[in-house]
Amino acid sequence: MVHLLGKLPSEECQKLLHWVVDGVCGREPPRMADYGNTWTLVEWMELLDSLSSLFRLAVGKKTPDEEVLASLADVGSGYGEAVLTVLRARREEIRQALVERTNYVSSSTLQDFDWQIKLALSSDKISFLHTPLLNLRLDVKENGALKPLSVEMNREELQTLISSLEAANKVVLQLK
């Protein structure tokens, strides 16, 4: 689905690619709101998944630049070169993030989870604001100790979490 990158003006391509790498490295990923005029939600999720997987796999499997460029043949040479430029510039940072993520995953194990849905009520002079929220509680075993984690998210954040988990599952299946 990397061919969707061709919808973006070439001068904005590297900015998006660096932002995708930020997301791969555990920082703030790009937001759909910034690119809503360029892609639909489905295209956006597919593009992010494809680019994130491309960066992870290229660094994780030490894929040569020529092979990466060949996999981007349907996007166009300008976009392929932009991907390679970002990959070369941030390869070590991506590798370090993958190592840290692997170490964290290997030392932490999800033991249990629980969820609740509640309404957040906000008082206002005009009316009440009803916003459904998911309260997710995870029990994670880390270095032999059980550590509770609690996350509260709205519908958008929940959808992002589900999409991220699906993308992670795809990557895990690709690595097997």
N, C-alpha and C positions, 0 to 999 in steps of 0.2 A: 504494500500500500504506500510505499515511499513515493510513488508517482504523483501522489496528491501534493507533494511539495512543489510541483510545477505550477500550482495555482497562486503561489506566493510570489510577489515581485522579487527578482533576484537580489536587489539591494537590501531586502529585509531578511533574507534567508539565513545569513550567518548569525544574526541576532537571535532568531528562533532556535537555531541549532545549539548555540551556547546555552540558551535557556533550557533546552531539553537535557543537555549534559548536566546542568545544575540540578535538575530533577533526578537524574540518574545518581548523582552524587549525594542525594539526600537533602538538598536545599529546595527552595521554592521552584516548582515546575512552571511551565508556561500556563497561562490561563485562557480558557476558551473565550472569555469576554473580550480579550484583546484581538482575537482572530475570528470572531463570529461572522463577520462579513465575507470571509474568505472560504470557510468550510462549514458544513453542517456538523451537528454534534457527533453523528456517527463517523463522518470522515475525520473529524478532529481526533476522536478516540483511536481510530485505526492508524492515523498518522503518528500520534504520540507513541502508540504501542510499537509501531514499526521502527521509528527512529530510535527509541529507547533500546529495543532489542538489537538493532543494528550496532549501536555503540557498545552495548554490553558484550555481544558476541564477537565483534571485531577485536575488542581488547582482550576478552577472556580467552579466545582461541588464537590470539596473535595472528590474525588474518593479515596477509600482505596487502599493501595499498592497491595493487593492481586488481586483486580479487574483490576488494570493497568497491572499487570503481566499476568493475564488471557487473556487480550486483545492482548498481545504480544506473545502468545503461538506459533504462526506459524513462529516466527523469530528465536527462539532458546533461551535457558536459559541464555547464556552468554550475548546476546544482550539485553534481557529483564532486566537482572540485571543492565546492564550499563545504560539503560533508567531510572530505578528506582534510581540508585545512583545519577544521574544528577538531577532528579526530587526532590529527598530529599534535595540535597545540595542547590538547587536554587528555591525551592518552594516559599519562602517569596518574593524573587526578582520578580518572575513571577506574583505573586498575586498583588504586588505593581504596576507593569506595567499594569496589567489588570484594576486596580482601576483608575490609572491615565488616561488610554485610555478611560475608560467609562466616567470619569469626563470631559475630553476634548470633546468627542463626544457629550455629553449632553449640553455643553455650546457653541458649535460651530455648525453652520448650513450652508451648502452650499447654496448660494443664486443664483448664476449664474456661467456660465463658457463660455469660448471662446477659440478657438484654431486656429493656423495658422501653415502652413508648409513652411519652407524657406530653402535655401541652404546656408551652411556655406562655404565660399570661403577662401582658405588659399593660399597665394602666395608662390611659390616655384620656384627654378631655372628651374626645369624640366617641371612642369605642375601645373594645379590647382587641388585641392582636393575638390570634390563635396560630401558633406555629408548632407543628409536630416535631418533636425531637426524639432521637434514639439515644438511649443511655446504654452504652456497651461496656461491660466489665469483663476484663480478661485477667485470668490468673496465669502468670508466666513463671515458669521455674527457671531461675537464672543462678548459675553456680551453686546449685543444690538448695537454694532458698526460694520459697514461693513469694512472688512479688505481684500484688494486685495493681492493675492498670485500669483506669476509668476514663472513658472517652464519651463526650456528648457531641452529637452531630445532627445537623439538619438534613433535609432530604437531598440537597445537592452534595453535601459532604459524604453522605451515605452512598450515593451513586458513584462518586469518585472512588471511595474505598472499594466498592464492589468491582469497579472497572480495574483498579490497581491490583486487586487480588486475582482477577481473571487474567490480567497481563502477566502477573508473577507465575501463575499456574502454567501459562503457555511457555514461559521461559524455562521453567523447571522441566516441562515435558520435552522441550527442545534439547536440553542438556543431557537428558537420559539416553 
